[in-house]
Amino acid sequence: PGAKQTKIVGLHDGCLKISLQALAADNKANEMLLAWLSKQLKVPQKQIQFLSGQSSRKKRLEVWGSITPEHIMEILSP
């Protein structure tokens, strides 16, 4: 949180690392993450939800709808 721009910075320990512009205060970083992923994946924000980690740096998210896991990886690969 607090980066110059929101972007994917790479893979670390099998996880996608994303730097976010928003600060972690008042849930702003989580809101920005959902909005940014929604835009990148071209899916409604309501189709992305947290499975765990809303209050930590390491998060697990679920994306549902017509998008496939392979398409998600293709779009988000650094």
mmCIF file of the N, C-alpha and C atoms, coordinates in Angstrom:
data_MODEL
# 
_entry.id   MODEL 
# 
loop_
_atom_site.group_PDB 
_atom_site.id 
_atom_site.type_symbol 
_atom_site.label_atom_id 
_atom_site.label_alt_id 
_atom_site.label_comp_id 
_atom_site.label_asym_id 
_atom_site.label_entity_id 
_atom_site.label_seq_id 
_atom_site.pdbx_PDB_ins_code 
_atom_site.Cartn_x 
_atom_site.Cartn_y 
_atom_site.Cartn_z 
_atom_site.occupancy 
_atom_site.B_iso_or_equiv 
_atom_site.pdbx_formal_charge 
_atom_site.auth_seq_id 
_atom_site.auth_comp_id 
_atom_site.auth_asym_id 
_atom_site.auth_atom_id 
_atom_site.pdbx_PDB_model_num 
ATOM 1   N N  . PRO A 1 1  ? 0.820   -1.208  0.000   1.00 0.00 ? 1  PRO A N  1 
ATOM 2   C CA . PRO A 1 1  ? 0.000   0.000   0.000   1.00 0.00 ? 1  PRO A CA 1 
ATOM 3   C C  . PRO A 1 1  ? 0.856   1.260   0.000   1.00 0.00 ? 1  PRO A C  1 
ATOM 4   N N  . GLY A 1 2  ? 0.374   2.284   -0.681  1.00 0.00 ? 2  GLY A N  1 
ATOM 5   C CA . GLY A 1 2  ? 1.087   3.545   -0.744  1.00 0.00 ? 2  GLY A CA 1 
ATOM 6   C C  . GLY A 1 2  ? 2.081   3.633   -1.896  1.00 0.00 ? 2  GLY A C  1 
ATOM 7   N N  . ALA A 1 3  ? 1.980   2.751   -2.890  1.00 0.00 ? 3  ALA A N  1 
ATOM 8   C CA . ALA A 1 3  ? 2.888   2.771   -4.043  1.00 0.00 ? 3  ALA A CA 1 
ATOM 9   C C  . ALA A 1 3  ? 2.546   3.940   -4.968  1.00 0.00 ? 3  ALA A C  1 
ATOM 10  N N  . LYS A 1 4  ? 3.463   4.247   -5.882  1.00 0.00 ? 4  LYS A N  1 
ATOM 11  C CA . LYS A 1 4  ? 3.217   5.327   -6.844  1.00 0.00 ? 4  LYS A CA 1 
ATOM 12  C C  . LYS A 1 4  ? 2.085   4.972   -7.796  1.00 0.00 ? 4  LYS A C  1 
ATOM 13  N N  . GLN A 1 5  ? 1.996   3.687   -8.166  1.00 0.00 ? 5  GLN A N  1 
ATOM 14  C CA . GLN A 1 5  ? 0.909   3.247   -9.038  1.00 0.00 ? 5  GLN A CA 1 
ATOM 15  C C  . GLN A 1 5  ? 0.543   1.812   -8.696  1.00 0.00 ? 5  GLN A C  1 
ATOM 16  N N  . THR A 1 6  ? -0.672  1.425   -9.024  1.00 0.00 ? 6  THR A N  1 
ATOM 17  C CA . THR A 1 6  ? -1.119  0.063   -8.798  1.00 0.00 ? 6  THR A CA 1 
ATOM 18  C C  . THR A 1 6  ? -0.661  -0.779  -9.973  1.00 0.00 ? 6  THR A C  1 
ATOM 19  N N  . LYS A 1 7  ? 0.079   -1.850  -9.665  1.00 0.00 ? 7  LYS A N  1 
ATOM 20  C CA . LYS A 1 7  ? 0.585   -2.716  -10.729 1.00 0.00 ? 7  LYS A CA 1 
ATOM 21  C C  . LYS A 1 7  ? 1.041   -4.051  -10.149 1.00 0.00 ? 7  LYS A C  1 
ATOM 22  N N  . ILE A 1 8  ? 1.172   -5.024  -11.039 1.00 0.00 ? 8  ILE A N  1 
ATOM 23  C CA . ILE A 1 8  ? 1.715   -6.325  -10.661 1.00 0.00 ? 8  ILE A CA 1 
ATOM 24  C C  . ILE A 1 8  ? 3.226   -6.192  -10.652 1.00 0.00 ? 8  ILE A C  1 
ATOM 25  N N  . VAL A 1 9  ? 3.846   -6.633  -9.565  1.00 0.00 ? 9  VAL A N  1 
ATOM 26  C CA . VAL A 1 9  ? 5.297   -6.527  -9.476  1.00 0.00 ? 9  VAL A CA 1 
ATOM 27  C C  . VAL A 1 9  ? 5.992   -7.872  -9.628  1.00 0.00 ? 9  VAL A C  1 
ATOM 28  N N  . GLY A 1 10 ? 5.233   -8.967  -9.674  1.00 0.00 ? 10 GLY A N  1 
ATOM 29  C CA . GLY A 1 10 ? 5.846   -10.270 -9.915  1.00 0.00 ? 10 GLY A CA 1 
ATOM 30  C C  . GLY A 1 10 ? 5.204   -11.385 -9.126  1.00 0.00 ? 10 GLY A C  1 
ATOM 31  N N  . LEU A 1 11 ? 5.835   -12.542 -9.233  1.00 0.00 ? 11 LEU A N  1 
ATOM 32  C CA . LEU A 1 11 ? 5.415   -13.714 -8.473  1.00 0.00 ? 11 LEU A CA 1 
ATOM 33  C C  . LEU A 1 11 ? 6.399   -13.917 -7.337  1.00 0.00 ? 11 LEU A C  1 
ATOM 34  N N  . HIS A 1 12 ? 5.893   -14.166 -6.135  1.00 0.00 ? 12 HIS A N  1 
ATOM 35  C CA . HIS A 1 12 ? 6.729   -14.396 -4.963  1.00 0.00 ? 12 HIS A CA 1 
ATOM 36  C C  . HIS A 1 12 ? 6.133   -15.540 -4.163  1.00 0.00 ? 12 HIS A C  1 
ATOM 37  N N  . ASP A 1 13 ? 6.908   -16.612 -3.989  1.00 0.00 ? 13 ASP A N  1 
ATOM 38  C CA . ASP A 1 13 ? 6.452   -17.791 -3.250  1.00 0.00 ? 13 ASP A CA 1 
ATOM 39  C C  . ASP A 1 13 ? 5.144   -18.337 -3.814  1.00 0.00 ? 13 ASP A C  1 
ATOM 40  N N  . GLY A 1 14 ? 5.012   -18.348 -5.125  1.00 0.00 ? 14 GLY A N  1 
ATOM 41  C CA . GLY A 1 14 ? 3.820   -18.887 -5.766  1.00 0.00 ? 14 GLY A CA 1 
ATOM 42  C C  . GLY A 1 14 ? 2.604   -17.982 -5.710  1.00 0.00 ? 14 GLY A C  1 
ATOM 43  N N  . CYS A 1 15 ? 2.793   -16.761 -5.250  1.00 0.00 ? 15 CYS A N  1 
ATOM 44  C CA . CYS A 1 15 ? 1.681   -15.813 -5.138  1.00 0.00 ? 15 CYS A CA 1 
ATOM 45  C C  . CYS A 1 15 ? 1.955   -14.600 -6.020  1.00 0.00 ? 15 CYS A C  1 
ATOM 46  N N  . LEU A 1 16 ? 0.898   -14.009 -6.511  1.00 0.00 ? 16 LEU A N  1 
ATOM 47  C CA . LEU A 1 16 ? 1.004   -12.797 -7.316  1.00 0.00 ? 16 LEU A CA 1 
ATOM 48  C C  . LEU A 1 16 ? 1.180   -11.609 -6.376  1.00 0.00 ? 16 LEU A C  1 
ATOM 49  N N  . LYS A 1 17 ? 2.202   -10.800 -6.601  1.00 0.00 ? 17 LYS A N  1 
ATOM 50  C CA . LYS A 1 17 ? 2.430   -9.626  -5.760  1.00 0.00 ? 17 LYS A CA 1 
ATOM 51  C C  . LYS A 1 17 ? 1.988   -8.388  -6.526  1.00 0.00 ? 17 LYS A C  1 
ATOM 52  N N  . ILE A 1 18 ? 1.094   -7.619  -5.914  1.00 0.00 ? 18 ILE A N  1 
ATOM 53  C CA . ILE A 1 18 ? 0.536   -6.418  -6.530  1.00 0.00 ? 18 ILE A CA 1 
ATOM 54  C C  . ILE A 1 18 ? 0.813   -5.241  -5.605  1.00 0.00 ? 18 ILE A C  1 
ATOM 55  N N  . SER A 1 19 ? 1.399   -4.180  -6.154  1.00 0.00 ? 19 SER A N  1 
ATOM 56  C CA . SER A 1 19 ? 1.584   -2.965  -5.350  1.00 0.00 ? 19 SER A CA 1 
ATOM 57  C C  . SER A 1 19 ? 0.368   -2.074  -5.577  1.00 0.00 ? 19 SER A C  1 
ATOM 58  N N  . LEU A 1 20 ? -0.103  -1.463  -4.503  1.00 0.00 ? 20 LEU A N  1 
ATOM 59  C CA . LEU A 1 20 ? -1.317  -0.644  -4.548  1.00 0.00 ? 20 LEU A CA 1 
ATOM 60  C C  . LEU A 1 20 ? -1.017  0.797   -4.168  1.00 0.00 ? 20 LEU A C  1 
ATOM 61  N N  . GLN A 1 21 ? -1.678  1.727   -4.855  1.00 0.00 ? 21 GLN A N  1 
ATOM 62  C CA . GLN A 1 21 ? -1.537  3.150   -4.527  1.00 0.00 ? 21 GLN A CA 1 
ATOM 63  C C  . GLN A 1 21 ? -2.187  3.491   -3.196  1.00 0.00 ? 21 GLN A C  1 
ATOM 64  N N  . ALA A 1 22 ? -3.322  2.902   -2.924  1.00 0.00 ? 22 ALA A N  1 
ATOM 65  C CA . ALA A 1 22 ? -4.098  3.267   -1.732  1.00 0.00 ? 22 ALA A CA 1 
ATOM 66  C C  . ALA A 1 22 ? -3.391  2.826   -0.458  1.00 0.00 ? 22 ALA A C  1 
ATOM 67  N N  . LEU A 1 23 ? -3.590  3.583   0.586   1.00 0.00 ? 23 LEU A N  1 
ATOM 68  C CA . LEU A 1 23 ? -3.072  3.213   1.898   1.00 0.00 ? 23 LEU A CA 1 
ATOM 69  C C  . LEU A 1 23 ? -3.978  2.158   2.515   1.00 0.00 ? 23 LEU A C  1 
ATOM 70  N N  . ALA A 1 24 ? -3.435  1.395   3.442   1.00 0.00 ? 24 ALA A N  1 
ATOM 71  C CA . ALA A 1 24 ? -4.193  0.312   4.066   1.00 0.00 ? 24 ALA A CA 1 
ATOM 72  C C  . ALA A 1 24 ? -5.273  0.821   5.023   1.00 0.00 ? 24 ALA A C  1 
ATOM 73  N N  . ALA A 1 25 ? -5.238  2.075   5.399   1.00 0.00 ? 25 ALA A N  1 
ATOM 74  C CA . ALA A 1 25 ? -6.196  2.627   6.360   1.00 0.00 ? 25 ALA A CA 1 
ATOM 75  C C  . ALA A 1 25 ? -7.619  2.616   5.820   1.00 0.00 ? 25 ALA A C  1 
ATOM 76  N N  . ASP A 1 26 ? -8.557  2.379   6.702   1.00 0.00 ? 26 ASP A N  1 
ATOM 77  C CA . ASP A 1 26 ? -9.991  2.438   6.395   1.00 0.00 ? 26 ASP A CA 1 
ATOM 78  C C  . ASP A 1 26 ? -10.400 1.544   5.228   1.00 0.00 ? 26 ASP A C  1 
ATOM 79  N N  . ASN A 1 27 ? -9.723  0.413   5.060   1.00 0.00 ? 27 ASN A N  1 
ATOM 80  C CA . ASN A 1 27 ? -10.084 -0.573  4.034   1.00 0.00 ? 27 ASN A CA 1 
ATOM 81  C C  . ASN A 1 27 ? -9.866  -0.059  2.608   1.00 0.00 ? 27 ASN A C  1 
ATOM 82  N N  . LYS A 1 28 ? -9.174  1.067   2.445   1.00 0.00 ? 28 LYS A N  1 
ATOM 83  C CA . LYS A 1 28 ? -8.979  1.666   1.117   1.00 0.00 ? 28 LYS A CA 1 
ATOM 84  C C  . LYS A 1 28 ? -8.180  0.754   0.187   1.00 0.00 ? 28 LYS A C  1 
ATOM 85  N N  . ALA A 1 29 ? -7.151  0.086   0.708   1.00 0.00 ? 29 ALA A N  1 
ATOM 86  C CA . ALA A 1 29 ? -6.338  -0.799  -0.138  1.00 0.00 ? 29 ALA A CA 1 
ATOM 87  C C  . ALA A 1 29 ? -7.162  -1.978  -0.639  1.00 0.00 ? 29 ALA A C  1 
ATOM 88  N N  . ASN A 1 30 ? -7.992  -2.554  0.213   1.00 0.00 ? 30 ASN A N  1 
ATOM 89  C CA . ASN A 1 30 ? -8.842  -3.667  -0.220  1.00 0.00 ? 30 ASN A CA 1 
ATOM 90  C C  . ASN A 1 30 ? -9.827  -3.218  -1.289  1.00 0.00 ? 30 ASN A C  1 
ATOM 91  N N  . GLU A 1 31 ? -10.422 -2.059  -1.092  1.00 0.00 ? 31 GLU A N  1 
ATOM 92  C CA . GLU A 1 31 ? -11.364 -1.529  -2.078  1.00 0.00 ? 31 GLU A CA 1 
ATOM 93  C C  . GLU A 1 31 ? -10.665 -1.272  -3.410  1.00 0.00 ? 31 GLU A C  1 
ATOM 94  N N  . MET A 1 32 ? -9.452  -0.709  -3.351  1.00 0.00 ? 32 MET A N  1 
ATOM 95  C CA . MET A 1 32 ? -8.710  -0.443  -4.578  1.00 0.00 ? 32 MET A CA 1 
ATOM 96  C C  . MET A 1 32 ? -8.319  -1.747  -5.272  1.00 0.00 ? 32 MET A C  1 
ATOM 97  N N  . LEU A 1 33 ? -7.918  -2.746  -4.498  1.00 0.00 ? 33 LEU A N  1 
ATOM 98  C CA . LEU A 1 33 ? -7.552  -4.036  -5.084  1.00 0.00 ? 33 LEU A CA 1 
ATOM 99  C C  . LEU A 1 33 ? -8.725  -4.638  -5.844  1.00 0.00 ? 33 LEU A C  1 
ATOM 100 N N  . LEU A 1 34 ? -9.900  -4.653  -5.236  1.00 0.00 ? 34 LEU A N  1 
ATOM 101 C CA . LEU A 1 34 ? -11.080 -5.206  -5.913  1.00 0.00 ? 34 LEU A CA 1 
ATOM 102 C C  . LEU A 1 34 ? -11.423 -4.412  -7.173  1.00 0.00 ? 34 LEU A C  1 
ATOM 103 N N  . ALA A 1 35 ? -11.380 -3.095  -7.093  1.00 0.00 ? 35 ALA A N  1 
ATOM 104 C CA . ALA A 1 35 ? -11.692 -2.258  -8.257  1.00 0.00 ? 35 ALA A CA 1 
ATOM 105 C C  . ALA A 1 35 ? -10.663 -2.461  -9.366  1.00 0.00 ? 35 ALA A C  1 
ATOM 106 N N  . TRP A 1 36 ? -9.398  -2.532  -9.005  1.00 0.00 ? 36 TRP A N  1 
ATOM 107 C CA . TRP A 1 36 ? -8.333  -2.711  -9.991  1.00 0.00 ? 36 TRP A CA 1 
ATOM 108 C C  . TRP A 1 36 ? -8.443  -4.075  -10.670 1.00 0.00 ? 36 TRP A C  1 
ATOM 109 N N  . LEU A 1 37 ? -8.656  -5.133  -9.877  1.00 0.00 ? 37 LEU A N  1 
ATOM 110 C CA . LEU A 1 37 ? -8.813  -6.470  -10.460 1.00 0.00 ? 37 LEU A CA 1 
ATOM 111 C C  . LEU A 1 37 ? -10.030 -6.532  -11.367 1.00 0.00 ? 37 LEU A C  1 
ATOM 112 N N  . SER A 1 38 ? -11.116 -5.916  -10.946 1.00 0.00 ? 38 SER A N  1 
ATOM 113 C CA . SER A 1 38 ? -12.332 -5.879  -11.751 1.00 0.00 ? 38 SER A CA 1 
ATOM 114 C C  . SER A 1 38 ? -12.050 -5.250  -13.117 1.00 0.00 ? 38 SER A C  1 
ATOM 115 N N  . LYS A 1 39 ? -11.318 -4.161  -13.119 1.00 0.00 ? 39 LYS A N  1 
ATOM 116 C CA . LYS A 1 39 ? -10.985 -3.470  -14.369 1.00 0.00 ? 39 LYS A CA 1 
ATOM 117 C C  . LYS A 1 39 ? -10.058 -4.320  -15.235 1.00 0.00 ? 39 LYS A C  1 
ATOM 118 N N  . GLN A 1 40 ? -9.024  -4.897  -14.627 1.00 0.00 ? 40 GLN A N  1 
ATOM 119 C CA . GLN A 1 40 ? -8.060  -5.698  -15.380 1.00 0.00 ? 40 GLN A CA 1 
ATOM 120 C C  . GLN A 1 40 ? -8.703  -6.946  -15.985 1.00 0.00 ? 40 GLN A C  1 
ATOM 121 N N  . LEU A 1 41 ? -9.557  -7.608  -15.199 1.00 0.00 ? 41 LEU A N  1 
ATOM 122 C CA . LEU A 1 41 ? -10.171 -8.865  -15.636 1.00 0.00 ? 41 LEU A CA 1 
ATOM 123 C C  . LEU A 1 41 ? -11.448 -8.651  -16.436 1.00 0.00 ? 41 LEU A C  1 
ATOM 124 N N  . LYS A 1 42 ? -11.929 -7.410  -16.442 1.00 0.00 ? 42 LYS A N  1 
ATOM 125 C CA . LYS A 1 42 ? -13.182 -7.065  -17.142 1.00 0.00 ? 42 LYS A CA 1 
ATOM 126 C C  . LYS A 1 42 ? -14.357 -7.904  -16.628 1.00 0.00 ? 42 LYS A C  1 
ATOM 127 N N  . VAL A 1 43 ? -14.449 -7.988  -15.306 1.00 0.00 ? 43 VAL A N  1 
ATOM 128 C CA . VAL A 1 43 ? -15.579 -8.649  -14.650 1.00 0.00 ? 43 VAL A CA 1 
ATOM 129 C C  . VAL A 1 43 ? -16.163 -7.667  -13.638 1.00 0.00 ? 43 VAL A C  1 
ATOM 130 N N  . PRO A 1 44 ? -17.454 -7.776  -13.345 1.00 0.00 ? 44 PRO A N  1 
ATOM 131 C CA . PRO A 1 44 ? -18.032 -6.900  -12.317 1.00 0.00 ? 44 PRO A CA 1 
ATOM 132 C C  . PRO A 1 44 ? -17.343 -7.119  -10.967 1.00 0.00 ? 44 PRO A C  1 
ATOM 133 N N  . GLN A 1 45 ? -17.192 -6.052  -10.231 1.00 0.00 ? 45 GLN A N  1 
ATOM 134 C CA . GLN A 1 45 ? -16.527 -6.130  -8.930  1.00 0.00 ? 45 GLN A CA 1 
ATOM 135 C C  . GLN A 1 45 ? -17.234 -7.100  -7.990  1.00 0.00 ? 45 GLN A C  1 
ATOM 136 N N  . LYS A 1 46 ? -18.550 -7.251  -8.130  1.00 0.00 ? 46 LYS A N  1 
ATOM 137 C CA . LYS A 1 46 ? -19.289 -8.166  -7.253  1.00 0.00 ? 46 LYS A CA 1 
ATOM 138 C C  . LYS A 1 46 ? -18.943 -9.628  -7.526  1.00 0.00 ? 46 LYS A C  1 
ATOM 139 N N  . GLN A 1 47 ? -18.198 -9.920  -8.614  1.00 0.00 ? 47 GLN A N  1 
ATOM 140 C CA . GLN A 1 47 ? -17.780 -11.288 -8.914  1.00 0.00 ? 47 GLN A CA 1 
ATOM 141 C C  . GLN A 1 47 ? -16.399 -11.609 -8.342  1.00 0.00 ? 47 GLN A C  1 
ATOM 142 N N  . ILE A 1 48 ? -15.871 -10.706 -7.537  1.00 0.00 ? 48 ILE A N  1 
ATOM 143 C CA . ILE A 1 48 ? -14.583 -10.916 -6.875  1.00 0.00 ? 48 ILE A CA 1 
ATOM 144 C C  . ILE A 1 48 ? -14.819 -10.763 -5.380  1.00 0.00 ? 48 ILE A C  1 
ATOM 145 N N  . GLN A 1 49 ? -14.367 -11.755 -4.613  1.00 0.00 ? 49 GLN A N  1 
ATOM 146 C CA . GLN A 1 49 ? -14.542 -11.640 -3.163  1.00 0.00 ? 49 GLN A CA 1 
ATOM 147 C C  . GLN A 1 49 ? -13.321 -12.192 -2.439  1.00 0.00 ? 49 GLN A C  1 
ATOM 148 N N  . PHE A 1 50 ? -13.130 -11.705 -1.228  1.00 0.00 ? 50 PHE A N  1 
ATOM 149 C CA . PHE A 1 50 ? -12.042 -12.185 -0.387  1.00 0.00 ? 50 PHE A CA 1 
ATOM 150 C C  . PHE A 1 50 ? -12.417 -13.529 0.217   1.00 0.00 ? 50 PHE A C  1 
ATOM 151 N N  . LEU A 1 51 ? -11.492 -14.487 0.153   1.00 0.00 ? 51 LEU A N  1 
ATOM 152 C CA . LEU A 1 51 ? -11.659 -15.745 0.870   1.00 0.00 ? 51 LEU A CA 1 
ATOM 153 C C  . LEU A 1 51 ? -10.968 -15.642 2.225   1.00 0.00 ? 51 LEU A C  1 
ATOM 154 N N  . SER A 1 52 ? -9.857  -14.925 2.259   1.00 0.00 ? 52 SER A N  1 
ATOM 155 C CA . SER A 1 52 ? -9.140  -14.697 3.516   1.00 0.00 ? 52 SER A CA 1 
ATOM 156 C C  . SER A 1 52 ? -8.171  -13.534 3.333   1.00 0.00 ? 52 SER A C  1 
ATOM 157 N N  . GLY A 1 53 ? -7.695  -13.017 4.454   1.00 0.00 ? 53 GLY A N  1 
ATOM 158 C CA . GLY A 1 53 ? -6.652  -12.006 4.433   1.00 0.00 ? 53 GLY A CA 1 
ATOM 159 C C  . GLY A 1 53 ? -7.084  -10.565 4.287   1.00 0.00 ? 53 GLY A C  1 
ATOM 160 N N  . GLN A 1 54 ? -8.342  -10.261 4.562   1.00 0.00 ? 54 GLN A N  1 
ATOM 161 C CA . GLN A 1 54 ? -8.784  -8.872  4.402   1.00 0.00 ? 54 GLN A CA 1 
ATOM 162 C C  . GLN A 1 54 ? -7.999  -7.902  5.270   1.00 0.00 ? 54 GLN A C  1 
ATOM 163 N N  . SER A 1 55 ? -7.471  -8.372  6.380   1.00 0.00 ? 55 SER A N  1 
ATOM 164 C CA . SER A 1 55 ? -6.729  -7.468  7.263   1.00 0.00 ? 55 SER A CA 1 
ATOM 165 C C  . SER A 1 55 ? -5.229  -7.778  7.282   1.00 0.00 ? 55 SER A C  1 
ATOM 166 N N  . SER A 1 56 ? -4.739  -8.526  6.285   1.00 0.00 ? 56 SER A N  1 
ATOM 167 C CA . SER A 1 56 ? -3.303  -8.809  6.217   1.00 0.00 ? 56 SER A CA 1 
ATOM 168 C C  . SER A 1 56 ? -2.775  -8.498  4.822   1.00 0.00 ? 56 SER A C  1 
ATOM 169 N N  . ARG A 1 57 ? -1.458  -8.559  4.691   1.00 0.00 ? 57 ARG A N  1 
ATOM 170 C CA . ARG A 1 57 ? -0.842  -8.271  3.388   1.00 0.00 ? 57 ARG A CA 1 
ATOM 171 C C  . ARG A 1 57 ? -1.048  -9.415  2.401   1.00 0.00 ? 57 ARG A C  1 
ATOM 172 N N  . LYS A 1 58 ? -1.186  -10.632 2.898   1.00 0.00 ? 58 LYS A N  1 
ATOM 173 C CA . LYS A 1 58 ? -1.378  -11.804 2.042   1.00 0.00 ? 58 LYS A CA 1 
ATOM 174 C C  . LYS A 1 58 ? -2.868  -12.119 1.980   1.00 0.00 ? 58 LYS A C  1 
ATOM 175 N N  . LYS A 1 59 ? -3.425  -12.101 0.784   1.00 0.00 ? 59 LYS A N  1 
ATOM 176 C CA . LYS A 1 59 ? -4.870  -12.252 0.606   1.00 0.00 ? 59 LYS A CA 1 
ATOM 177 C C  . LYS A 1 59 ? -5.170  -13.400 -0.347  1.00 0.00 ? 59 LYS A C  1 
ATOM 178 N N  . ARG A 1 60 ? -6.315  -14.012 -0.155  1.00 0.00 ? 60 ARG A N  1 
ATOM 179 C CA . ARG A 1 60 ? -6.834  -15.017 -1.093  1.00 0.00 ? 60 ARG A CA 1 
ATOM 180 C C  . ARG A 1 60 ? -8.156  -14.491 -1.615  1.00 0.00 ? 60 ARG A C  1 
ATOM 181 N N  . LEU A 1 61 ? -8.282  -14.500 -2.938  1.00 0.00 ? 61 LEU A N  1 
ATOM 182 C CA . LEU A 1 61 ? -9.485  -13.975 -3.578  1.00 0.00 ? 61 LEU A CA 1 
ATOM 183 C C  . LEU A 1 61 ? -10.117 -15.047 -4.453  1.00 0.00 ? 61 LEU A C  1 
ATOM 184 N N  . GLU A 1 62 ? -11.409 -14.912 -4.647  1.00 0.00 ? 62 GLU A N  1 
ATOM 185 C CA . GLU A 1 62 ? -12.142 -15.796 -5.545  1.00 0.00 ? 62 GLU A CA 1 
ATOM 186 C C  . GLU A 1 62 ? -12.785 -14.928 -6.622  1.00 0.00 ? 62 GLU A C  1 
ATOM 187 N N  . VAL A 1 63 ? -12.649 -15.380 -7.868  1.00 0.00 ? 63 VAL A N  1 
ATOM 188 C CA . VAL A 1 63 ? -13.283 -14.702 -9.002  1.00 0.00 ? 63 VAL A CA 1 
ATOM 189 C C  . VAL A 1 63 ? -14.195 -15.726 -9.650  1.00 0.00 ? 63 VAL A C  1 
ATOM 190 N N  . TRP A 1 64 ? -15.454 -15.377 -9.836  1.00 0.00 ? 64 TRP A N  1 
ATOM 191 C CA . TRP A 1 64 ? -16.354 -16.326 -10.478 1.00 0.00 ? 64 TRP A CA 1 
ATOM 192 C C  . TRP A 1 64 ? -17.047 -15.671 -11.657 1.00 0.00 ? 64 TRP A C  1 
ATOM 193 N N  . GLY A 1 65 ? -17.723 -16.496 -12.412 1.00 0.00 ? 65 GLY A N  1 
ATOM 194 C CA . GLY A 1 65 ? -18.387 -16.016 -13.616 1.00 0.00 ? 65 GLY A CA 1 
ATOM 195 C C  . GLY A 1 65 ? -17.855 -16.784 -14.810 1.00 0.00 ? 65 GLY A C  1 
ATOM 196 N N  . SER A 1 66 ? -17.899 -16.170 -15.969 1.00 0.00 ? 66 SER A N  1 
ATOM 197 C CA . SER A 1 66 ? -17.511 -16.861 -17.196 1.00 0.00 ? 66 SER A CA 1 
ATOM 198 C C  . SER A 1 66 ? -16.001 -16.863 -17.442 1.00 0.00 ? 66 SER A C  1 
ATOM 199 N N  . ILE A 1 67 ? -15.225 -16.158 -16.635 1.00 0.00 ? 67 ILE A N  1 
ATOM 200 C CA . ILE A 1 67 ? -13.774 -16.105 -16.820 1.00 0.00 ? 67 ILE A CA 1 
ATOM 201 C C  . ILE A 1 67 ? -13.129 -17.378 -16.263 1.00 0.00 ? 67 ILE A C  1 
ATOM 202 N N  . THR A 1 68 ? -12.169 -17.931 -17.000 1.00 0.00 ? 68 THR A N  1 
ATOM 203 C CA . THR A 1 68 ? -11.502 -19.164 -16.576 1.00 0.00 ? 68 THR A CA 1 
ATOM 204 C C  . THR A 1 68 ? -10.222 -18.838 -15.811 1.00 0.00 ? 68 THR A C  1 
ATOM 205 N N  . PRO A 1 69 ? -9.757  -19.770 -14.973 1.00 0.00 ? 69 PRO A N  1 
ATOM 206 C CA . PRO A 1 69 ? -8.482  -19.557 -14.277 1.00 0.00 ? 69 PRO A CA 1 
ATOM 207 C C  . PRO A 1 69 ? -7.330  -19.302 -15.257 1.00 0.00 ? 69 PRO A C  1 
ATOM 208 N N  . GLU A 1 70 ? -7.352  -19.988 -16.392 1.00 0.00 ? 70 GLU A N  1 
ATOM 209 C CA . GLU A 1 70 ? -6.299  -19.801 -17.392 1.00 0.00 ? 70 GLU A CA 1 
ATOM 210 C C  . GLU A 1 70 ? -6.321  -18.375 -17.958 1.00 0.00 ? 70 GLU A C  1 
ATOM 211 N N  . HIS A 1 71 ? -7.512  -17.856 -18.192 1.00 0.00 ? 71 HIS A N  1 
ATOM 212 C CA . HIS A 1 71 ? -7.639  -16.492 -18.715 1.00 0.00 ? 71 HIS A CA 1 
ATOM 213 C C  . HIS A 1 71 ? -7.177  -15.474 -17.668 1.00 0.00 ? 71 HIS A C  1 
ATOM 214 N N  . ILE A 1 72 ? -7.498  -15.722 -16.418 1.00 0.00 ? 72 ILE A N  1 
ATOM 215 C CA . ILE A 1 72 ? -7.042  -14.835 -15.336 1.00 0.00 ? 72 ILE A CA 1 
ATOM 216 C C  . ILE A 1 72 ? -5.519  -14.792 -15.314 1.00 0.00 ? 72 ILE A C  1 
ATOM 217 N N  . MET A 1 73 ? -4.886  -15.963 -15.380 1.00 0.00 ? 73 MET A N  1 
ATOM 218 C CA . MET A 1 73 ? -3.424  -16.014 -15.352 1.00 0.00 ? 73 MET A CA 1 
ATOM 219 C C  . MET A 1 73 ? -2.819  -15.331 -16.579 1.00 0.00 ? 73 MET A C  1 
ATOM 220 N N  . GLU A 1 74 ? -3.459  -15.501 -17.725 1.00 0.00 ? 74 GLU A N  1 
ATOM 221 C CA . GLU A 1 74 ? -2.982  -14.865 -18.954 1.00 0.00 ? 74 GLU A CA 1 
ATOM 222 C C  . GLU A 1 74 ? -3.017  -13.337 -18.819 1.00 0.00 ? 74 GLU A C  1 
ATOM 223 N N  . ILE A 1 75 ? -4.090  -12.821 -18.259 1.00 0.00 ? 75 ILE A N  1 
ATOM 224 C CA . ILE A 1 75 ? -4.247  -11.373 -18.096 1.00 0.00 ? 75 ILE A CA 1 
ATOM 225 C C  . ILE A 1 75 ? -3.284  -10.819 -17.049 1.00 0.00 ? 75 ILE A C  1 
ATOM 226 N N  . LEU A 1 76 ? -3.137  -11.535 -15.941 1.00 0.00 ? 76 LEU A N  1 
ATOM 227 C CA . LEU A 1 76 ? -2.383  -10.998 -14.808 1.00 0.00 ? 76 LEU A CA 1 
ATOM 228 C C  . LEU A 1 76 ? -0.921  -11.409 -14.762 1.00 0.00 ? 76 LEU A C  1 
ATOM 229 N N  . SER A 1 77 ? -0.474  -12.264 -15.671 1.00 0.00 ? 77 SER A N  1 
ATOM 230 C CA . SER A 1 77 ? 0.930   -12.680 -15.640 1.00 0.00 ? 77 SER A CA 1 
ATOM 231 C C  . SER A 1 77 ? 1.840   -11.475 -15.815 1.00 0.00 ? 77 SER A C  1 
ATOM 232 N N  . PRO A 1 78 ? 2.838   -11.369 -14.913 1.00 0.00 ? 78 PRO A N  1 
ATOM 233 C CA . PRO A 1 78 ? 3.745   -10.213 -14.985 1.00 0.00 ? 78 PRO A CA 1 
ATOM 234 C C  . PRO A 1 78 ? 4.635   -10.255 -16.221 1.00 0.00 ? 78 PRO A C  1 
# 
